[in-house]
């Protein structure tokens, strides 16, 4: 296989510009409660998801899930993404490959 080095470098530079950001969790001063009102619920979910996605946590959590739980989690996330994002949004906002 012959690799196109300039193309690979362009891809890697673009990936670096689109790195993941988890700023909300560092700035959040809210209650971290669910069921009070829509705004607090949304903030709490953002907080939980950002904490959930930390590498150290995932390495401890994922191996503890049963196969059925892994599948259920994947299906729930995938279903919500398909329901609420267009194909372009999915690629640009979630995968960051566009």
Buried (B, 14 or more C-beta within 10 A) or exposed (E): EEEEEEEEEEEEEEEEEBEEEEEEBEEBEEEEEEEEEEEBEEBBEBBEEBEEEEEEEEEEEEEEEEEEEEEEEEEEEEEEBEEEBEEEEBEBEEEEEE
